[in-house]
Amino acid sequence: MSLYLVVALGAVIAGFVQGLSGFAFGLVAMSVWAWTVDPKIAAVLATFGALTGQVIAAVTVRRGFDKRKLLPFVVGGLVGVPIGIWLLPRLDVALFKACLGGLLVPWCLAMLFARNLPRVTRGGRGADGIVGFFGGICGGVGGFSGPIPTLWCTLRGMERDAQRSVVQNFNLAMLAVAFSLQVGTGNVGVSMLPLLAIVAVCVLVPVLLGARLYIGISDTTFRQIVLGLLTLSGVALLASSLPVLWNR
């Protein structure tokens, strides 16, 4: 299968998932691209595709937007992203992925099958900012800005439109910063422009289809989709990190 076809396939699948849930483009796309696409190129394509999809989705689905809820997450995240980028060459990325995956899988599975989800009501905007901070660090380290804020919003018991708005716009801000830094550091070369164009074109319709499907689902179904995707994200992180740790 040609490189262009693999890139297009990954962008289509990931775009639909992002349009439906508001996050997870990078993890879904990388699960397709990891077998064929150079990791450095895949990282740039994932950031660009997720950013493009978030822009489209943010314009398409604007229900539940509350800048007061969003602001603490974004402020914390903007502080965290540069720290994550600074940590990247100094951090054991495989161990980091294993720890994050090990947190997501059992916790999200427990929440997925629980009759009554636990709710966190304390901490206020300060706690939201701290969660955004750690989400920003994860975004700087490996582009995983979405899972921690998404899990936190679920624990907060946010109504689905409010949760999607926070996660979607938080990721949009973090991805804009991350892609700008990739461009600024020279990671985006002229040779990558055809692949970037393919991603942009292939993301458009799937994101719109996913966003349209989102509008018709219930709060309960949305919560199950989010927790299911978080669980799969954790599994993907473990699958990519444990073999590396085992072979050391």
N, C-alpha and C positions, 0 to 999 in steps of 0.2 A: 504494500500500500504506500502511495507517494506521501511525502512530507506534507504537501499542501492539503491532501485529503484528510490526513490524520488531524491536522490543525483545525480544519473546518468541522470535522465530526466532534472534536472536543468542545469547540466553541458553541456548536448547536445544542449539545446536551447540557453543558454548563449554563448557557444562557437561559434555557427553559427553567432549570432549577432555581437560578437566581431570580428570574421574574416571578416565580411562584412564592419563594420564601424570603427574598430580600438579601440573601447572603449565599455563601458556599460556592461561588463560581470557581475560585482558585483550586479548591480541593477536588471538585468534580473534573475540571479540565485537566489538572495534573495527573489524575488517575488514568486518563486517556493518553496524554502526551508523554508521560514518563518513559514509555517503552520505545519511543522513536525520536522525540525532539530533544536536542541538547538542553541540559538543565538550566543553563544560564539564559538561553533564548526562551525556554518555557516559562521561566520566572517573569520575564518582561512581558511576554504574551498574556500570561495569567493576570498580571496587574492591569495591563491595558484593557483586556477583555472585561474584567470585573468593573473597571472604572467606566467603560462605555455602557455596560449593562446597567450600572447604578444610575447613570445620568438618564438613560431612557426610562427606567423604572420609577425614578424619582419624579419625573415629569408626568408619567402615566398614572401612578398611584400616589395621591397626595393626602388621602384621608388620614385623620388622626395626628396630623403634624402639630407639634407643640414645642416651640423653641425653648421653653423653660425646662422641659424634660430632657431635651437633646443637649443643651449647652454644657452641663457638667461632664457628660461623656466625651464631647468633642474637646473641651479644654484639657481634660486628663489625657486623652489620646494624643493630642498634639505635643504634650510634654513627653509622653512615652515613646513615640515613634523614633525620635533621634537617639534615645537611649538604646532602643532595640537595634538600630542600625550600628551604633557604636559597639554593642555587645556581639553582633553577628560574627566577626572574625575571632572573637575571644571566647565564644561559647561553644560547648559541645552540642551541636544542633541535633544530633541523633538522640542524645539523652533528653534534650528539651522536648522533642517531639514525643518521645516515649512517655514522659511525665504528663504532658498535656493530654495525650490519648488515654493514658491510664486514669486520668481524672474524668474525662468526658464519658467513656464507655459505661462504667458501672453506675455513675451518678445519673446519666440520662436514661439508661435502661430502667433504673429504679423509678424515676419520675414518669417514664412512659407507661409503666404498668401500675402505678399507684392510683388508687381511686380518688384520693384527695391530695393534690399537690401541696407541699409545704410552701408557705408564703413568707417572704422577708419584708417586714414593714418598717424596720428601724434603719437608722443611718442617714436617711434623707439624701440630699443632693451631694453631700460630701462622699458618701459611700458610692454613689453613681460615678463621681469623678474618679475615685480610686479604681473602680472597675474599668472605666475608660482608659485610665493610665496603663493598666496591665494589658488591656486590649491593644493599645498603641504599641507597647513593647513587643507583643506577639506579632503585630503587623510588621514592625521593623525587622524582627528576626527572620520571619519566614512568610509574611503575607497572611497570617492567620488572625486578622483583627476582629473577625466576626464571632467566633464561638463563645468567648467569655462574656461579652456584653449580651449576646443572645440568651445564654443560659441565665444570666442575672435578671434580664427583663422577664423571663419566664417565671423565675422565683419571685419576682416582684408582683406577679399576677396581673401584669399589664394586659389590657384589652388588645386584641390582635392588631387593630389599625395603629394604636399607639406604639405597640412593640415593633411592628414593621417599620414605622416611621423613624423610630430611634435607631434601630439597627441599620436600616438602609442609608440614612443620612450620615450616621457615624462612619460607616464603611466608605461612603462617598468621599468624606473629608480625608480619611486616612489614606485611601487609594490615590487621591489627587496629590497628596504630599509625597507618597512613596514613588509614584510615577515621575513626578517632577525631579526627585532626587536621582532616579535611574537615568533620566535624560541628562541631568546636570553632571553626573559622574561618567558619562560617555558609554553607558551600557546599551543605549539604543543607537545602533548603527544604521547606515543607509541600506545595507543589505537586508535588514529586517523589515523594511517598509512594505514589501509585498505580503509578508505574513501578517503584519499588523492590519493591512487592508482586508485580508481574508477574514480575520477575527472580527473586525468591525462590521462587515457585511453579514457574516453568519450569526452574529449575536442579535441583530435587530429584531427579526421576526420571532424567534423563540422567546426572547424576553417579553415581547408584547403578548404572546400566547400564554406564557406563564402568569403574567400580571392579570390577564383577563380571567384565567381560571381562579386566581386568588380571590378576586372580587366575589365569586360565587360560593366560596367555602365557608363553613361555620367556624366559630372560635375554637371549638373542640378539635375539629379536623386540622385546623392550622397548627394548634399546639402539638398534635401528634406528628404532623409533618416536620415541624421544627425539631422536636426531640428525636425523631427518627434520623433526620439529617445530621444532627449533632452526634448521634451515636455512630453513624457511618463515617463522619469526619474523624472521630476518635479511632475507629478501626483502621482507617486509611493511614493515620499518623503512626499507629502501632505497626502496621504492615510495612511501612517504609523505614522505620527506625530499628525495630527489634533484630532483623537480620544483620544490620550493620553492627549493633552492639554485640550480638552473638559471635560474630566472626573476629572480634578483636582479641 
